[in-house]
Amino acid sequence: MKVKTPSAKVPVGGDTLQLERLIRRLTDRVPGYPYDLALAARLSGQLEKRTAEAANAVLRPLDLTYVLYQSMMIIYGGEQGSIAPGEIAQLTGERPNNVTHICNELEERQLITRTPESEDRRRVKVALTTAGRRLLEKAQPLIWATWRQRFNGFSAAELKLMPMLLRRQIENIDRADVTNP
């Protein structure tokens, strides 16, 4: 399945080449500008944006977004099929108030249930309903096709290396002292 995105109007790699030229000009104009770092950071941002656009496009007929899909998958993967909303925020990178909106929408659509925890009734766990699991079953092949398109042409060794490199970047950012660059 070929995934078509709103960015598909741009020639393949076209706007990334324009980005590279722009960053090269910045390197010429700004002393010490780190071309390789800037290019890697900007390409990473573009990749995530395009992945979300492609996923949103294929999920639209199911009335889902990539954020809703990811949240539902995290819920489904929770211990015994449920998870606290705070964990959804940690695992998706969404702000807690946005997770509240996500859970409200999923609950209104009867795709999840909220159940107070037995130890502390102020805390809740969310779990998928049967309708939520059925919707995920329809969404899976669409998302998997998007991922296959994204990683088309990568060797098994490259795919195995990629998570390690990404984890290192995440750890570097997490360890950074942003008050003392």
C-alpha positions in Angstrom: 0.0 0.0 0.0 1.5 3.3 -1.1 0.8 6.0 1.5 -0.2 9.4 0.1 0.4 12.5 2.2 -0.3 16.2 1.8 3.4 16.6 1.3 3.3 14.3 -1.7 2.9 17.4 -4.0 6.5 18.2 -3.3 9.0 16.2 -5.5 10.5 13.4 -3.5 13.2 14.9 -1.3 12.6 18.3 -2.9 11.9 20.4 0.1 14.7 18.6 2.0 17.2 19.8 -0.6 15.9 23.3 -0.2 16.3 22.9 3.5 19.9 21.7 3.0 20.7 24.8 0.8 19.2 27.1 3.4 21.3 25.5 6.2 24.4 25.7 4.0 23.7 29.5 3.6 23.4 29.9 7.3 26.7 28.1 7.7 28.3 30.6 5.4 26.6 33.6 7.2 26.8 32.6 10.9 30.3 31.8 12.2 30.4 28.4 13.9 27.0 27.4 12.7 26.9 23.5 13.1 25.7 22.4 9.7 25.6 18.7 10.4 23.7 19.1 13.7 21.3 21.6 12.3 20.6 19.4 9.3 20.0 16.3 11.4 17.7 18.1 13.8 15.6 19.7 11.0 15.4 16.5 9.0 14.2 14.7 12.2 11.5 17.3 12.7 10.4 17.0 9.1 10.3 13.2 9.3 8.1 13.3 12.4 5.8 15.8 10.8 5.5 13.8 7.6 4.9 10.6 9.5 2.1 12.2 11.4 0.6 13.6 8.2 0.7 10.2 6.5 -0.8 8.5 9.5 -3.5 11.1 9.9 -4.4 10.7 6.2 -4.8 7.0 6.4 -6.7 7.1 9.7 -9.1 9.9 8.6 -11.7 7.4 7.2 -11.8 5.8 10.6 -12.3 9.2 12.3 -9.0 8.8 14.1 -5.8 10.9 14.3 -2.3 9.6 14.9 -2.4 11.0 18.4 -5.6 9.2 19.2 -4.3 6.0 17.6 -1.0 6.2 19.6 -3.0 6.8 22.9 -5.3 3.9 22.2 -2.3 1.6 21.5 -0.6 2.7 24.8 -3.8 2.0 26.7 -4.1 -1.4 25.1 -0.4 -2.2 25.9 -0.9 -1.3 29.6 -0.6 -3.8 32.4 -3.8 -5.9 32.2 -5.0 -3.7 29.3 -5.4 -0.5 31.3 -3.1 2.5 32.2 -3.2 5.7 34.1 -3.6 8.9 32.0 -0.3 10.2 33.4 1.5 7.3 31.9 -0.2 8.1 28.5 1.3 11.6 28.8 4.8 10.2 29.5 4.7 7.7 26.7 3.2 9.9 24.0 5.0 13.2 25.0 1.6 14.9 25.1 0.9 17.4 27.9 -1.4 16.0 30.7 -4.2 18.5 29.9 -4.1 17.3 26.3 -4.3 13.7 27.5 -7.4 14.7 29.4 -9.0 16.0 26.2 -7.9 12.8 24.3 -9.5 10.6 27.0 -12.6 12.7 27.0 -13.0 12.3 23.3 -12.3 8.5 23.4 -14.7 8.1 26.3 -17.4 10.1 24.5 -17.0 7.9 21.5 -17.3 4.8 23.8 -13.8 3.6 22.8 -12.4 3.7 26.4 -13.7 3.4 30.0 -12.4 5.2 33.0 -12.3 3.3 36.3 -11.3 4.7 39.7 -8.3 2.8 41.2 -9.2 0.7 44.3 -6.3 2.1 46.4 -7.0 5.8 45.6 -10.3 6.6 44.1 -9.0 10.1 43.0 -6.8 8.2 40.4 -8.3 6.5 37.4 -7.2 3.8 34.9 -8.4 3.8 31.4 -9.1 0.7 29.3 -10.2 0.1 25.7 -13.8 -1.1 25.2 -14.6 -3.8 22.7 -15.5 -1.0 20.2 -12.0 0.5 20.8 -10.3 -2.8 20.2 -12.3 -3.3 17.0 -11.3 0.1 15.8 -7.6 -0.6 16.4 -7.9 -3.8 14.4 -9.0 -1.7 11.5 -6.3 0.9 12.0 -3.4 -1.5 12.4 -2.9 -2.5 8.7 -3.1 1.2 7.7 -0.5 2.3 10.2 1.8 -0.7 9.5 1.6 0.3 5.7 2.7 3.8 6.7 5.6 2.5 8.7 6.6 0.1 5.9 6.7 3.1 3.5 8.7 5.2 6.0 11.4 2.4 6.4 11.3 1.1 2.8 14.8 0.2 1.6 16.4 0.0 5.1 18.3 -3.1 5.9 17.6 -5.2 9.0 20.9 -3.9 10.4 20.0 -0.3 9.8 16.6 -0.9 11.4 18.2 -2.5 14.4 20.7 0.4 14.8 18.1 3.2 14.5 16.4 2.7 18.0 19.8 2.8 19.7 20.7 6.1 18.0 17.4 7.6 18.8 17.5 6.5 22.4 21.0 8.2 22.7 19.5 11.4 21.4 16.6 11.2 23.9 19.0 10.5 26.7 21.3 13.4 25.7 18.3 15.8 25.7 17.1 14.5 29.0 20.5 15.0 30.6 21.0 18.5 29.2 21.2 21.4 31.5 19.2 23.9 29.6 20.0 26.6 32.1 23.8 26.3 31.2 24.3 25.8 27.5 
